């Protein structure tokens, strides 16, 4: 006596397809804003009349802001770069990280804002 072959159904497995994202160049505003005090102070060194003016003043202020080295007096001041360069840079990095956690960057991209993220 022949039995009917009963086909067993295999359980369906649903796969979530990965979303394809287009790689775009974006500019993180908070990190750029952290560099703004450095750029302003360098520009002031470029425009200030006196011994240090022009490119020499620009280089002096950039070295002073990033390392704390006074070229005219041959000494270091470690408090100065923390206030002028590293402090705003760290705050910008922190704000950028928090904006990513909260979802502001995702909202900006879904709204269609080009080139900008927080």
Residue pairs with C-beta under 8 A, 6 or more apart in sequence:
24 114
24 115
25 115
26 115
26 116
26 117
27 115
27 116
27 117
28 96
28 117
28 118
29 116
29 117
29 118
30 92
30 93
30 95
30 96
30 99
30 118
31 89
31 92
31 93
31 96
32 92
33 88
33 92
34 88
34 89
34 90
34 91
34 92
34 93
35 88
35 89
35 92
36 88
37 65
37 84
37 85
37 88
38 62
38 65
38 66
38 84
38 85
38 88
41 61
41 65
41 84
42 58
42 61
42 62
42 65
43 58
44 61
45 52
45 53
45 57
45 58
45 59
45 60
45 61
45 62
46 53
46 54
46 55
46 57
46 58
47 53
47 57
48 57
50 57
51 72
52 60
52 61
52 72
60 71
60 72
63 69
63 71
64 70
64 71
64 80
64 81
64 84
65 80
65 81
65 84
65 85
66 81
66 85
67 76
67 81
68 76
68 77
68 78
68 79
68 80
68 81
69 75
69 76
70 76
70 77
95 118
96 118
99 105
99 117
99 118
104 117
104 118
105 117
105 118
108 116
108 117
108 118
109 117
